[in-house]
């Protein structure tokens, strides 16, 4: 994707719309009396196969838009990436490094195991932290850490939306269910089974594989004759299933988790392997149609070049903007004040409305995407709003 800039009027106007949301950031005192920049620690995959070229595009854009109006109370926002990877050990190491640098807040951490492993450190430090791991066991009442918030949907929200759509639109009698053995995927598999069973599906063929699996032939062959398949794992496993599904002549419609955004955004599978593929994801700004989403897409394309945006990145933009809104609301960058503000702040972002519930979950929507046409031809099939953080 090109980094060329555009000065076309539409692009400039879009940037102005997005920047306007940050205009109030300079209106109140920080309470700290400091002109030092507000420092955000970003916990992402900075090495390995998930360290994509565009991984910082959306958060770079967010910081640019916040600072375009003077930052927060005249203080510029900066972020530093730390290689959180995907394992608990990588996450803990990255959090330790970040805490040593004394950030205002931490954003990132992608997996359930990472957040659980880092929770004691985060609780002791008291630094406001926003993650996007999915397990409902990371809610405030179970994690027991008041300063940790989630800015993406839980697996309970996503499995509910996915099974509801599957049951109502595919009406399957027999379903093949594939999940990896990591805690988050294992939990999601349980919820998928429960949702399918509640929807009247009585025949579920289930297979579990390690997240490092390189051959899914046995699982694919076990799913012959099913009316639909569903997988919940990491992008590499879901991509491998799509590939081997086609190689072995499996034609039933397939449904997947939000790694579909990475599969399309990273071009992990050719168009022929995407036939009949659907996935659930927090949002897709290219297809949303809201003023915030349209402005984001236009500004993103003006900065990085024309073409579809990576649907997996938009919540990173929103996460930074929600945090900025909370710091503004707090009138301070002190940890306790920002944590308190995150509990009550409401922000209308690219993906929708962010407002914390009792579990410190800020976001409660999902969409179902038809990925058969690839990144450029994907379609929004249904949007689910006001989802609850926990199953049952």
N, C-alpha and C positions, 0 to 999 in steps of 0.2 A: 504494500500500500504506500502510495506516495506521501511525502511530507510537504508537498508544495502548498503554499498559501494562496488564498483567493481574496480579492477585494471587491467581489461582486456585491451590489447593494443588498441582495437577499441574504447573503452570508453575513454581512455586517449587521443587518437588522436582526437576524437570528441570534448573533452574539449579544446584541443589546438586550434582547428579551431575557436571555439566561443571566446576564450580568445584573439586570434590574432586580432580580430576586435577592442579590447580595447587597443591594444599595443601602439597606438599613444596617449593615454590619458595622458601619462606622459611627452610628448615632449615639451609642451609649458608652459609658466608661468601662474599662476592663476591671477596675477595682484593684489592679496590680501596680499601677503607676509605672509600667515598664513599656519601653518601645522595642523590646526584643521580639523577634518573630515568634509566632505560635508554631510549635514544632509537632508534627504528626508522624508517628512511626507506622509505616505500612508493612504488614506481614503478608507477603505474597510468595509465589513460587518464582524465585529469581535465578534458578538454575534447573537443568534437566528438561524433559520433554514438554513440560507445561509452562516453561518460561518463554512465552510467545512474544514476537516482536511488538505486538500491540498491547501488551499487558498493562502498560501505564497510560495508554492514550486517554481513557476517560478520566482518570484521577488527575492527570496533567491538565486536562481541560477544566476540571472543577477548580483546581487551585488558581488557574489563570483567570477564571471568571470571578472568583472571590477577591483576588488581588486587584482586579481591574477597577474596582470601586473603593480602593484604599484598604483592602483587607478587613480585619475586624478591629474596630476602634483605632484605626491607623496602624495596626500591627499586621505585617505581611504574614501570610501562611506559607510554611515550608513543609515538605515531607521528605523522609528518608526511608528507602526500601531496605527491609531486612529479609533474608532468605528463610522464610518459614517453611518452605517445602510443603509436604503433606503428612509427614510422620509426627508422632508426639515428641520425639527427641529433637527433630528439627524445629518444631514450634517452640519448645521450651528454651532451646539455645537462642533462637531469635528474640524471644521475649526478654531473656536476661540481657542480651546485648542492647536492646532498645531501652530497657529500664535504666541501664547504666548511663545512657545519654539524656535522661530526664525529659522525656517528651511531655507535651500537654495531654496527649491522648494516643491510644493505639487503635488502628483500624486494620482489619484483615482476619487471618486464621480461618482456614477453610474446612477443617474436619472436626468431627465430634471429639475424637481422641486427643487432638491438639488442645482444644479448649479445656477439656477436663484435666489434662496434664498441666496446663499453665495456670489453672484457676487459683491454686494456693499462692503463686507468685503475684498474680493480679490482685487478689484480695489483700495481700499484705502491703502492696505498693499503693493501692487505692486509686490508681490511674484509670480514668474512664476508658473503657475498651468496647469497641463495636466489632463483632465478628459476623460471619455468614454461614457457619456450620448449621446443620439442619435438625439435629436431634432435639426432641422436646425435653429431654433430660437436662438440657442446658438452660432451662428456664430458671428464673430467680428463685422459685420455691424449692427447687431440687439442687441447683448448683450452689446455692447459699453465698452468692457473691453479688452484692448490690450494685457494684460499679461495672458490671458486664452486661452489654445489650446486644441484641441481634438485629441486623438490618436487612435480612432476607427471610424468606418463608421457612417454616419448619417442615420436616418430612411429613407430619400429620396433615398439614395443609396441602402439600403437593400430592401425596398419595390419595387423599380424598378427591381432589380435582381430577386426577388421572383415572382412578377407578370409576368415578361417576361418569366421566365422558365415555370411557370404554364400554361400560354396561349399557348406557342409554343409546349409544350410536353404533356399536358393533354387535351388541347382543350375543356375546359368545357363550357357548355351553362348556367349552373346554379351553383352558388357557395354559400356556407355558410360561413359567415364572423363573427368571434367572437373576441371581443376586450374588455379590461377592461376600466374603466372610468377615469383612471389617465391621465394627460395631454399628456404624451408621447405616450401612446397606442391609445388615441383618435385621435391624429394627424396622427399616422401611419395608423389607420383604414381609415381615409379620403384619404390618399395616395394610400392605397390598392384598395379602391373602384375606384379611378380615373384610376389606372393602369389597373384594370380588365375591366373597361368600355372602355378604349382606345383600349384594346385588343379584343373587340367584345363581352364581356360577358354582357348580358342585364338583367339577372335575378340574383340578389344578395340578399340573405336572411341574414339580419344583426342582431346581438344580442350584447348588451353591458352588462357587469357585473362588480360589484365592485371587486377590487383586493383582497378582503378578502373573496370572495365567496367560499362556501364549497359544493355547489350542482349546477351542470350545466345541469341537466336533461332537463329542459325546452328548453335550447338552442340546446342541442343534438337532441332532438325530432323534433325541428323546422327545422333541417337540413336533415331530411329524404328525400331521392329522389334527393339530389344534386349530381353533378358530381365531386365535390372536396370541401374540407373545408380548411379554413385558420384561424389561430389564432395569436393574437399579444397581449402579456401580460407578466406577471411575470412567472418564472418557475413553481410555484405551481399551477397556473391557467392552464397553458398549459399542465402540467402533469395530472391534474384532467380531463381535456377535453379528453386526450388520453385514460384515464381509463374508463370514462363513455361513450365515443364513442364506445369502445369495448363491454361494458356491454349492450348497447342498439342496437347492431347489425349494427352500421354505418360502412360501408366498403369502402366508397369513399376515394381516396388518400387525405392525410392531409399534409398541409404545415404550417410551423411555423417560428417564429423569432429566433434570436440567442440564446435564452434560451435553444434551443435544445442541445447546448453544455453542459449546466448545467444538463439537464435531463439525458443525456447519462453519463456524467462524475460523476454524483451523484447517478446513478442507481435508478432514481426515478420511472421508469416504467419497468416491466418485458418484455422480448422479445415479448410475444404475443400481447402486447398493442402497439408495435412499428411498426407493419405491415402497410406498405403504408405511413410511416411518413418521411417527408423531412423537412429540415430547412435551413435557410440562416445564415451564420456566416462570420466573417471577414476572418478567415483562419482556416486551420486544418493541423498543421505541420506533423502529422503522414502520411498524404496523399499527401503532397505538392511535395516532390521530389527535392526541391532546395537544394544546399549545406548547406545554413544556417539552413533550417528546419531539414535536416538530422542530422546535428551536434547537434542541440538543442535536438532532440529526443534521440540521443545516450547519451548525457550528462545528460539529465533528467532521463533516465532509469538507468544510472550508479549510480546516486545519490539516487534515490528513489525506484529502483527495476524495474524488467521487466514488460511489459504490455503496453497497450495503454496509451498515455498521455491524460489529460483532455483538450479538445480542447478550452475550455473557458479561459484558463490561459495564452496562448502564448503571447497575446498582452500586458499583464503585464510585461513580460520579455522585449519585444520590447520597451515599454514605458520608462522603466528605462534606456535602452541602448540609446534611442534617446536623453533623457535628458543628459546623460553623454557625448554624442557626441556634444551637444549644449554647455555644460560648457567648454569642451575642445576647441571648436571653438571660444568661447568668450574669452578664456584666462583669465577668471575671474569667480568667483561665485557670483558677485554682481548682484542683481535682474535685473537691466536695461540691463546689458550686456548679461545675459542669455536669457532674453526675446527677445532681438534683434537677438541673434544667433538662437533661435528656429524659427524665421521667415524665415531663409535662409538655415538652415542645411538640408542635405540630408543623409538619413541613409538606408542601405539595411539590413533589419531585417529578422527574422524568417518568418513573415507573408508577407513580400514584401517591397516595397519602401515607405519611409516616407518623405514627403516634404510638407511644409505648402502652402496652397493656400491663396487667399485674405481673406478668412474667418477664417484663423488660423486652418483649418482642415488639419491634417498631412497625413491621410490615405485614399485611394480611391479605394479599392478593396473589393470583396466579393466572397464567394463560395457557391454553393448549395450542400448539403449533403443528401444522401439517408441513413436514420437511421434505416431502416428495420432490419438490421443485428445487431443492438445494438452497443455498444462502440467498440467491437473487430471487428465487421463486417461492419462498416460503409463504404460508398463509396463516393468519390468525383464525382459529376455529371457534374458540369460546373463552370468555374471561370470567373468572371467579373472584368475587370480592367478599370482604368481611368474613374471611376464614378464621377459624379458631386455632390457637397455637397447639392445642393438644387433642389427641384422638379421644372420642367418646365423651 
